[in-house]
């Protein structure tokens, strides 16, 4: 099973949702900054399971959550996952 490092960033409009999402991420990822988490050595199934938890909380009309795949040569913006579209794992 392939494993990847992911950077998860968010901008949540409502403080209650923000706290719930932060607590969800803190259980499985490493906080890098206030709204940035590292989800290290995760399979795509583990990432999707975590995102399913987050997607139940966030409001797609007010909030922004971004996931970036970190490759050996650094972060590639083109490798981000758009939560508004079906998942295309890169």
Biopython code that builds the backbone (N, CA, C, O; Angstrom):
import numpy as np
from Bio.PDB.StructureBuilder import StructureBuilder

atoms = [
    (1, "UNK", "N", (0.845, -1.174, 0.000)),
    (1, "UNK", "CA", (0.000, 0.000, 0.000)),
    (1, "UNK", "C", (0.893, 1.240, 0.000)),
    (1, "UNK", "O", (1.759, 1.404, 0.859)),
    (2, "UNK", "N", (0.661, 2.095, -0.974)),
    (2, "UNK", "CA", (1.442, 3.333, -1.055)),
    (2, "UNK", "C", (1.009, 4.296, 0.034)),
    (2, "UNK", "O", (-0.162, 4.365, 0.406)),
    (3, "UNK", "N", (1.992, 5.038, 0.534)),
    (3, "UNK", "CA", (1.720, 6.034, 1.572)),
    (3, "UNK", "C", (2.261, 7.379, 1.102)),
    (3, "UNK", "O", (3.270, 7.451, 0.401)),
    (4, "UNK", "N", (1.576, 8.426, 1.500)),
    (4, "UNK", "CA", (1.913, 9.772, 1.065)),
    (4, "UNK", "C", (1.858, 10.717, 2.260)),
    (4, "UNK", "O", (1.255, 10.411, 3.289)),
    (5, "UNK", "N", (2.497, 11.867, 2.102)),
    (5, "UNK", "CA", (2.377, 12.943, 3.083)),
    (5, "UNK", "C", (1.437, 13.988, 2.490)),
    (5, "UNK", "O", (1.559, 14.359, 1.323)),
    (6, "UNK", "N", (0.493, 14.457, 3.313)),
    (6, "UNK", "CA", (-0.477, 15.443, 2.854)),
    (6, "UNK", "C", (-0.457, 16.660, 3.758)),
    (6, "UNK", "O", (-0.269, 16.553, 4.970)),
    (7, "UNK", "N", (-0.653, 17.808, 3.152)),
    (7, "UNK", "CA", (-0.815, 19.058, 3.879)),
    (7, "UNK", "C", (-2.297, 19.415, 3.781)),
    (7, "UNK", "O", (-2.847, 19.515, 2.684)),
    (8, "UNK", "N", (-2.935, 19.606, 4.929)),
    (8, "UNK", "CA", (-4.352, 19.955, 4.973)),
    (8, "UNK", "C", (-4.465, 21.356, 5.551)),
    (8, "UNK", "O", (-3.998, 21.618, 6.659)),
    (9, "UNK", "N", (-5.083, 22.252, 4.800)),
    (9, "UNK", "CA", (-5.227, 23.661, 5.201)),
    (9, "UNK", "C", (-6.701, 24.013, 5.174)),
    (9, "UNK", "O", (-7.460, 23.498, 4.353)),
    (10, "UNK", "N", (-7.099, 24.891, 6.076)),
    (10, "UNK", "CA", (-8.506, 25.273, 6.079)),
    (10, "UNK", "C", (-8.702, 26.725, 6.459)),
    (10, "UNK", "O", (-7.863, 27.353, 7.104)),
    (11, "UNK", "N", (-9.860, 27.237, 6.027)),
    (11, "UNK", "CA", (-10.355, 28.558, 6.411)),
    (11, "UNK", "C", (-11.842, 28.353, 6.678)),
    (11, "UNK", "O", (-12.627, 28.207, 5.741)),
    (12, "UNK", "N", (-12.229, 28.343, 7.939)),
    (12, "UNK", "CA", (-13.590, 28.017, 8.347)),
    (12, "UNK", "C", (-14.265, 29.282, 8.882)),
    (12, "UNK", "O", (-13.723, 29.954, 9.760)),
    (13, "UNK", "N", (-15.440, 29.603, 8.355)),
    (13, "UNK", "CA", (-16.115, 30.857, 8.687)),
    (13, "UNK", "C", (-16.733, 30.864, 10.086)),
    (13, "UNK", "O", (-16.758, 31.907, 10.741)),
    (14, "UNK", "N", (-17.225, 29.732, 10.547)),
    (14, "UNK", "CA", (-17.921, 29.654, 11.830)),
    (14, "UNK", "C", (-17.010, 29.061, 12.897)),
    (14, "UNK", "O", (-16.404, 28.011, 12.683)),
    (15, "UNK", "N", (-16.910, 29.720, 14.031)),
    (15, "UNK", "CA", (-15.991, 29.293, 15.085)),
    (15, "UNK", "C", (-16.328, 27.898, 15.625)),
    (15, "UNK", "O", (-15.421, 27.132, 15.951)),
    (16, "UNK", "N", (-17.594, 27.563, 15.720)),
    (16, "UNK", "CA", (-17.992, 26.240, 16.223)),
    (16, "UNK", "C", (-17.535, 25.138, 15.260)),
    (16, "UNK", "O", (-16.994, 24.120, 15.692)),
    (17, "UNK", "N", (-17.752, 25.340, 13.969)),
    (17, "UNK", "CA", (-17.281, 24.373, 12.959)),
    (17, "UNK", "C", (-15.760, 24.299, 12.957)),
    (17, "UNK", "O", (-15.179, 23.221, 12.835)),
    (18, "UNK", "N", (-15.123, 25.457, 13.094)),
    (18, "UNK", "CA", (-13.659, 25.508, 13.109)),
    (18, "UNK", "C", (-13.104, 24.642, 14.241)),
    (18, "UNK", "O", (-12.162, 23.878, 14.030)),
    (19, "UNK", "N", (-13.674, 24.753, 15.419)),
    (19, "UNK", "CA", (-13.209, 23.965, 16.560)),
    (19, "UNK", "C", (-13.417, 22.467, 16.338)),
    (19, "UNK", "O", (-12.557, 21.658, 16.686)),
    (20, "UNK", "N", (-14.562, 22.102, 15.757)),
    (20, "UNK", "CA", (-14.833, 20.683, 15.496)),
    (20, "UNK", "C", (-13.853, 20.113, 14.472)),
    (20, "UNK", "O", (-13.340, 19.007, 14.643)),
    (21, "UNK", "N", (-13.600, 20.868, 13.417)),
    (21, "UNK", "CA", (-12.670, 20.403, 12.385)),
    (21, "UNK", "C", (-11.256, 20.314, 12.943)),
    (21, "UNK", "O", (-10.544, 19.347, 12.672)),
    (22, "UNK", "N", (-10.846, 21.305, 13.712)),
    (22, "UNK", "CA", (-9.505, 21.291, 14.311)),
    (22, "UNK", "C", (-9.345, 20.072, 15.227)),
    (22, "UNK", "O", (-8.315, 19.398, 15.176)),
    (23, "UNK", "N", (-10.337, 19.783, 16.055)),
    (23, "UNK", "CA", (-10.260, 18.627, 16.961)),
    (23, "UNK", "C", (-10.216, 17.314, 16.188)),
    (23, "UNK", "O", (-9.510, 16.383, 16.577)),
    (24, "UNK", "N", (-10.962, 17.238, 15.104)),
    (24, "UNK", "CA", (-10.944, 16.047, 14.262)),
    (24, "UNK", "C", (-9.555, 15.841, 13.673)),
    (24, "UNK", "O", (-9.028, 14.729, 13.686)),
    (25, "UNK", "N", (-8.964, 16.915, 13.156)),
    (25, "UNK", "CA", (-7.626, 16.815, 12.563)),
    (25, "UNK", "C", (-6.559, 16.519, 13.617)),
    (25, "UNK", "O", (-5.635, 15.750, 13.352)),
    (26, "UNK", "N", (-6.668, 17.113, 14.800)),
    (26, "UNK", "CA", (-5.668, 16.905, 15.856)),
    (26, "UNK", "C", (-5.564, 15.441, 16.278)),
    (26, "UNK", "O", (-4.520, 15.015, 16.774)),
    (27, "UNK", "N", (-6.626, 14.674, 16.089)),
    (27, "UNK", "CA", (-6.616, 13.260, 16.458)),
    (27, "UNK", "C", (-5.757, 12.421, 15.520)),
    (27, "UNK", "O", (-5.243, 11.375, 15.916)),
    (28, "UNK", "N", (-5.596, 12.882, 14.264)),
    (28, "UNK", "CA", (-4.922, 12.052, 13.270)),
    (28, "UNK", "C", (-3.760, 12.723, 12.554)),
    (28, "UNK", "O", (-2.967, 12.050, 11.895)),
    (29, "UNK", "N", (-3.651, 14.035, 12.673)),
    (29, "UNK", "CA", (-2.622, 14.771, 11.936)),
    (29, "UNK", "C", (-1.814, 15.633, 12.902)),
    (29, "UNK", "O", (-2.152, 15.755, 14.080)),
    (30, "UNK", "N", (-0.760, 16.216, 12.391)),
    (30, "UNK", "CA", (0.147, 17.047, 13.196)),
    (30, "UNK", "C", (-0.089, 18.508, 12.826)),
    (30, "UNK", "O", (0.001, 18.889, 11.659)),
    (31, "UNK", "N", (-0.393, 19.318, 13.839)),
    (31, "UNK", "CA", (-0.612, 20.746, 13.585)),
    (31, "UNK", "C", (0.725, 21.415, 13.273)),
    (31, "UNK", "O", (1.684, 21.307, 14.037)),
    (32, "UNK", "N", (0.768, 22.110, 12.130)),
    (32, "UNK", "CA", (1.962, 22.847, 11.711)),
    (32, "UNK", "C", (1.804, 24.321, 12.060)),
    (32, "UNK", "O", (2.725, 24.947, 12.585)),
    (33, "UNK", "N", (0.644, 24.859, 11.768)),
    (33, "UNK", "CA", (0.265, 26.223, 12.132)),
    (33, "UNK", "C", (-1.192, 26.174, 12.549)),
    (33, "UNK", "O", (-1.796, 25.101, 12.570)),
    (34, "UNK", "N", (-1.761, 27.314, 12.878)),
    (34, "UNK", "CA", (-3.122, 27.344, 13.389)),
    (34, "UNK", "C", (-4.108, 26.607, 12.483)),
    (34, "UNK", "O", (-4.937, 25.842, 12.975)),
    (35, "UNK", "N", (-4.032, 26.819, 11.193)),
    (35, "UNK", "CA", (-4.981, 26.194, 10.270)),
    (35, "UNK", "C", (-4.311, 25.307, 9.226)),
    (35, "UNK", "O", (-4.835, 25.126, 8.127)),
    (36, "UNK", "N", (-3.155, 24.759, 9.573)),
    (36, "UNK", "CA", (-2.406, 23.899, 8.659)),
    (36, "UNK", "C", (-1.969, 22.644, 9.411)),
    (36, "UNK", "O", (-1.389, 22.721, 10.493)),
    (37, "UNK", "N", (-2.262, 21.480, 8.810)),
    (37, "UNK", "CA", (-1.913, 20.203, 9.421)),
    (37, "UNK", "C", (-1.136, 19.347, 8.443)),
    (37, "UNK", "O", (-1.345, 19.422, 7.232)),
    (38, "UNK", "N", (-0.241, 18.534, 8.973)),
    (38, "UNK", "CA", (0.475, 17.522, 8.202)),
    (38, "UNK", "C", (-0.146, 16.174, 8.529)),
    (38, "UNK", "O", (-0.244, 15.793, 9.695)),
    (39, "UNK", "N", (-0.562, 15.459, 7.501)),
    (39, "UNK", "CA", (-1.088, 14.100, 7.652)),
    (39, "UNK", "C", (-0.048, 13.177, 7.019)),
    (39, "UNK", "O", (-0.110, 12.895, 5.822)),
    (40, "UNK", "N", (0.915, 12.704, 7.830)),
    (40, "UNK", "CA", (2.062, 11.989, 7.271)),
    (40, "UNK", "C", (1.800, 10.508, 7.023)),
    (40, "UNK", "O", (1.027, 9.859, 7.728)),
    (41, "UNK", "N", (2.469, 10.003, 6.000)),
    (41, "UNK", "CA", (2.517, 8.582, 5.684)),
    (41, "UNK", "C", (1.134, 7.931, 5.718)),
    (41, "UNK", "O", (0.923, 6.908, 6.369)),
    (42, "UNK", "N", (0.207, 8.551, 5.004)),
    (42, "UNK", "CA", (-1.168, 8.071, 4.966)),
    (42, "UNK", "C", (-1.474, 7.428, 3.616)),
    (42, "UNK", "O", (-0.988, 7.875, 2.577)),
    (43, "UNK", "N", (-2.271, 6.394, 3.646)),
    (43, "UNK", "CA", (-2.757, 5.800, 2.401)),
    (43, "UNK", "C", (-3.915, 6.655, 1.891)),
    (43, "UNK", "O", (-4.451, 7.487, 2.624)),
    (44, "UNK", "N", (-4.293, 6.448, 0.649)),
    (44, "UNK", "CA", (-5.413, 7.224, 0.129)),
    (44, "UNK", "C", (-6.697, 6.866, 0.881)),
    (44, "UNK", "O", (-7.562, 7.723, 1.058)),
    (45, "UNK", "N", (-6.831, 5.625, 1.321)),
    (45, "UNK", "CA", (-8.008, 5.224, 2.084)),
    (45, "UNK", "C", (-8.067, 5.953, 3.426)),
    (45, "UNK", "O", (-9.139, 6.378, 3.857)),
    (46, "UNK", "N", (-6.916, 6.097, 4.085)),
    (46, "UNK", "CA", (-6.865, 6.830, 5.354)),
    (46, "UNK", "C", (-7.192, 8.312, 5.146)),
    (46, "UNK", "O", (-7.898, 8.919, 5.951)),
    (47, "UNK", "N", (-6.676, 8.880, 4.066)),
    (47, "UNK", "CA", (-6.981, 10.280, 3.759)),
    (47, "UNK", "C", (-8.470, 10.457, 3.513)),
    (47, "UNK", "O", (-9.081, 11.377, 4.056)),
    (48, "UNK", "N", (-9.059, 9.592, 2.703)),
    (48, "UNK", "CA", (-10.481, 9.715, 2.390)),
    (48, "UNK", "C", (-11.340, 9.509, 3.634)),
    (48, "UNK", "O", (-12.376, 10.160, 3.771)),
    (49, "UNK", "N", (-10.944, 8.632, 4.535)),
    (49, "UNK", "CA", (-11.683, 8.423, 5.785)),
    (49, "UNK", "C", (-11.650, 9.694, 6.636)),
    (49, "UNK", "O", (-12.665, 10.087, 7.212)),
    (50, "UNK", "N", (-10.481, 10.332, 6.712)),
    (50, "UNK", "CA", (-10.364, 11.580, 7.463)),
    (50, "UNK", "C", (-11.191, 12.684, 6.802)),
    (50, "UNK", "O", (-11.885, 13.437, 7.486)),
    (51, "UNK", "N", (-11.117, 12.778, 5.491)),
    (51, "UNK", "CA", (-11.883, 13.806, 4.784)),
    (51, "UNK", "C", (-13.386, 13.583, 4.918)),
    (51, "UNK", "O", (-14.149, 14.547, 4.977)),
    (52, "UNK", "N", (-13.821, 12.330, 4.967)),
    (52, "UNK", "CA", (-15.247, 12.059, 5.180)),
    (52, "UNK", "C", (-15.716, 12.640, 6.502)),
    (52, "UNK", "O", (-16.813, 13.191, 6.579)),
    (53, "UNK", "N", (-14.903, 12.525, 7.540)),
    (53, "UNK", "CA", (-15.247, 13.089, 8.852)),
    (53, "UNK", "C", (-15.346, 14.611, 8.770)),
    (53, "UNK", "O", (-16.268, 15.215, 9.318)),
    (54, "UNK", "N", (-14.390, 15.218, 8.084)),
    (54, "UNK", "CA", (-14.351, 16.676, 7.969)),
    (54, "UNK", "C", (-15.517, 17.193, 7.114)),
    (54, "UNK", "O", (-16.119, 18.219, 7.431)),
    (55, "UNK", "N", (-15.825, 16.478, 6.038)),
    (55, "UNK", "CA", (-16.879, 16.918, 5.127)),
    (55, "UNK", "C", (-18.250, 16.909, 5.787)),
    (55, "UNK", "O", (-19.154, 17.615, 5.338)),
    (56, "UNK", "N", (-18.416, 16.128, 6.835)),
    (56, "UNK", "CA", (-19.690, 16.111, 7.563)),
    (56, "UNK", "C", (-19.862, 17.367, 8.411)),
    (56, "UNK", "O", (-20.972, 17.679, 8.843)),
    (57, "UNK", "N", (-18.780, 18.079, 8.647)),
    (57, "UNK", "CA", (-18.797, 19.259, 9.509)),
    (57, "UNK", "C", (-18.822, 20.553, 8.706)),
    (57, "UNK", "O", (-19.569, 21.473, 9.040)),
    (58, "UNK", "N", (-18.022, 20.634, 7.658)),
    (58, "UNK", "CA", (-17.814, 21.912, 6.985)),
    (58, "UNK", "C", (-18.987, 22.323, 6.101)),
    (58, "UNK", "O", (-19.778, 21.488, 5.663)),
    (59, "UNK", "N", (-19.081, 23.609, 5.851)),
    (59, "UNK", "CA", (-20.127, 24.198, 5.013)),
    (59, "UNK", "C", (-19.490, 24.596, 3.692)),
    (59, "UNK", "O", (-18.659, 25.503, 3.653)),
    (60, "UNK", "N", (-19.868, 23.930, 2.616)),
    (60, "UNK", "CA", (-19.213, 24.170, 1.324)),
    (60, "UNK", "C", (-19.447, 25.579, 0.786)),
    (60, "UNK", "O", (-18.706, 26.036, -0.085)),
    (61, "UNK", "N", (-20.458, 26.266, 1.287)),
    (61, "UNK", "CA", (-20.730, 27.625, 0.820)),
    (61, "UNK", "C", (-19.929, 28.687, 1.575)),
    (61, "UNK", "O", (-19.771, 29.805, 1.084)),
    (62, "UNK", "N", (-19.423, 28.351, 2.759)),
    (62, "UNK", "CA", (-18.722, 29.337, 3.582)),
    (62, "UNK", "C", (-17.272, 28.980, 3.887)),
    (62, "UNK", "O", (-16.462, 29.865, 4.161)),
    (63, "UNK", "N", (-16.944, 27.713, 3.844)),
    (63, "UNK", "CA", (-15.625, 27.258, 4.295)),
    (63, "UNK", "C", (-14.751, 26.828, 3.122)),
    (63, "UNK", "O", (-15.237, 26.565, 2.022)),
    (64, "UNK", "N", (-13.460, 26.765, 3.384)),
    (64, "UNK", "CA", (-12.496, 26.342, 2.370)),
    (64, "UNK", "C", (-11.530, 25.358, 3.019)),
    (64, "UNK", "O", (-10.871, 25.681, 4.008)),
    (65, "UNK", "N", (-11.450, 24.153, 2.454)),
    (65, "UNK", "CA", (-10.497, 23.145, 2.928)),
    (65, "UNK", "C", (-9.719, 22.669, 1.709)),
    (65, "UNK", "O", (-10.294, 22.344, 0.671)),
    (66, "UNK", "N", (-8.397, 22.636, 1.859)),
    (66, "UNK", "CA", (-7.531, 22.213, 0.751)),
    (66, "UNK", "C", (-6.569, 21.137, 1.231)),
    (66, "UNK", "O", (-6.081, 21.166, 2.361)),
    (67, "UNK", "N", (-6.314, 20.187, 0.340)),
    (67, "UNK", "CA", (-5.402, 19.087, 0.647)),
    (67, "UNK", "C", (-4.355, 19.034, -0.447)),
    (67, "UNK", "O", (-4.681, 18.996, -1.634)),
    (68, "UNK", "N", (-3.089, 19.032, -0.037)),
    (68, "UNK", "CA", (-1.983, 18.984, -0.989)),
    (68, "UNK", "C", (-1.121, 17.764, -0.726)),
    (68, "UNK", "O", (-0.797, 17.447, 0.418)),
    (69, "UNK", "N", (-0.759, 17.093, -1.792)),
    (69, "UNK", "CA", (0.141, 15.954, -1.711)),
    (69, "UNK", "C", (1.570, 16.488, -1.696)),
    (69, "UNK", "O", (1.967, 17.228, -2.595)),
    (70, "UNK", "N", (2.338, 16.117, -0.684)),
    (70, "UNK", "CA", (3.734, 16.552, -0.595)),
    (70, "UNK", "C", (4.598, 15.446, -1.188)),
    (70, "UNK", "O", (4.628, 14.322, -0.687)),
    (71, "UNK", "N", (5.283, 15.780, -2.239)),
    (71, "UNK", "CA", (6.164, 14.813, -2.882)),
    (71, "UNK", "C", (7.602, 15.055, -2.441)),
    (71, "UNK", "O", (7.880, 16.034, -1.749)),
    (72, "UNK", "N", (8.497, 14.194, -2.825)),
    (72, "UNK", "CA", (9.908, 14.306, -2.420)),
    (72, "UNK", "C", (10.519, 15.654, -2.768)),
    (72, "UNK", "O", (11.392, 16.152, -2.057)),
    (73, "UNK", "N", (10.056, 16.237, -3.860)),
    (73, "UNK", "CA", (10.634, 17.519, -4.285)),
    (73, "UNK", "C", (9.836, 18.714, -3.757)),
    (73, "UNK", "O", (10.083, 19.848, -4.169)),
    (74, "UNK", "N", (8.895, 18.477, -2.861)),
    (74, "UNK", "CA", (8.141, 19.566, -2.254)),
    (74, "UNK", "C", (6.665, 19.507, -2.568)),
    (74, "UNK", "O", (6.164, 18.515, -3.096)),
    (75, "UNK", "N", (5.979, 20.580, -2.238)),
    (75, "UNK", "CA", (4.532, 20.642, -2.444)),
    (75, "UNK", "C", (4.252, 21.059, -3.874)),
    (75, "UNK", "O", (4.857, 21.993, -4.400)),
    (76, "UNK", "N", (3.336, 20.358, -4.483)),
    (76, "UNK", "CA", (2.934, 20.673, -5.848)),
    (76, "UNK", "C", (1.498, 21.158, -5.817)),
    (76, "UNK", "O", (0.592, 20.384, -5.508)),
    (77, "UNK", "N", (1.274, 22.423, -6.130)),
    (77, "UNK", "CA", (-0.074, 22.977, -6.068)),
    (77, "UNK", "C", (-1.026, 22.253, -7.004)),
    (77, "UNK", "O", (-2.220, 22.163, -6.718)),
    (78, "UNK", "N", (-0.528, 21.743, -8.100)),
    (78, "UNK", "CA", (-1.391, 21.018, -9.026)),
    (78, "UNK", "C", (-1.860, 19.693, -8.448)),
    (78, "UNK", "O", (-2.775, 19.072, -8.987)),
    (79, "UNK", "N", (-1.242, 19.252, -7.356)),
    (79, "UNK", "CA", (-1.628, 17.970, -6.777)),
    (79, "UNK", "C", (-2.675, 18.124, -5.688)),
    (79, "UNK", "O", (-2.949, 17.175, -4.954)),
    (80, "UNK", "N", (-3.265, 19.310, -5.573)),
    (80, "UNK", "CA", (-4.289, 19.536, -4.562)),
    (80, "UNK", "C", (-5.578, 18.806, -4.895)),
    (80, "UNK", "O", (-5.861, 18.531, -6.061)),
    (81, "UNK", "N", (-6.349, 18.496, -3.880)),
    (81, "UNK", "CA", (-7.639, 17.847, -4.054)),
    (81, "UNK", "C", (-8.712, 18.893, -3.844)),
    (81, "UNK", "O", (-8.760, 19.539, -2.797)),
    (82, "UNK", "N", (-9.558, 19.061, -4.818)),
    (82, "UNK", "CA", (-10.662, 20.011, -4.730)),
    (82, "UNK", "C", (-11.844, 19.293, -4.086)),
    (82, "UNK", "O", (-12.381, 18.353, -4.672)),
    (83, "UNK", "N", (-12.258, 19.715, -2.890)),
    (83, "UNK", "CA", (-13.330, 19.029, -2.182)),
    (83, "UNK", "C", (-14.699, 19.221, -2.842)),
    (83, "UNK", "O", (-15.656, 18.528, -2.497)),
    (84, "UNK", "N", (-14.792, 20.156, -3.786)),
    (84, "UNK", "CA", (-16.054, 20.380, -4.486)),
    (84, "UNK", "C", (-16.235, 19.411, -5.653)),
    (84, "UNK", "O", (-17.339, 19.273, -6.178)),
    (85, "UNK", "N", (-15.172, 18.748, -6.055)),
    (85, "UNK", "CA", (-15.215, 17.820, -7.184)),
    (85, "UNK", "C", (-15.032, 16.383, -6.676)),
    (85, "UNK", "O", (-14.532, 16.180, -5.570)),
    (86, "UNK", "N", (-15.427, 15.403, -7.464)),
    (86, "UNK", "CA", (-15.145, 14.021, -7.060)),
    (86, "UNK", "C", (-13.640, 13.843, -6.871)),
    (86, "UNK", "O", (-12.839, 14.511, -7.526)),
    (87, "UNK", "N", (-13.269, 12.945, -5.977)),
    (87, "UNK", "CA", (-11.854, 12.738, -5.683)),
    (87, "UNK", "C", (-11.135, 12.108, -6.867)),
    (87, "UNK", "O", (-11.532, 11.055, -7.366)),
    (88, "UNK", "N", (-10.089, 12.758, -7.298)),
    (88, "UNK", "CA", (-9.170, 12.208, -8.290)),
    (88, "UNK", "C", (-7.836, 12.110, -7.588)),
    (88, "UNK", "O", (-7.141, 13.113, -7.431)),
    (89, "UNK", "N", (-7.475, 10.932, -7.170)),
    (89, "UNK", "CA", (-6.247, 10.764, -6.420)),
    (89, "UNK", "C", (-5.070, 10.791, -7.359)),
    (89, "UNK", "O", (-5.048, 10.081, -8.364)),
    (90, "UNK", "N", (-4.083, 11.617, -7.030)),
    (90, "UNK", "CA", (-2.924, 11.820, -7.904)),
    (90, "UNK", "C", (-1.765, 11.019, -7.382)),
    (90, "UNK", "O", (-0.683, 11.043, -7.969)),
]
sb = StructureBuilder()
sb.init_structure("model")
sb.init_model(0)
sb.init_chain("A")
sb.init_seg("    ")
for serial, (resi, resn, name, xyz) in enumerate(atoms, 1):
    if name == "N":
        sb.init_residue(resn, " ", resi, " ")
    sb.init_atom(name, np.array(xyz, "f"), 0.0, 1.0, " ", f" {name:<3s}", serial, name[0])
structure = sb.get_structure()
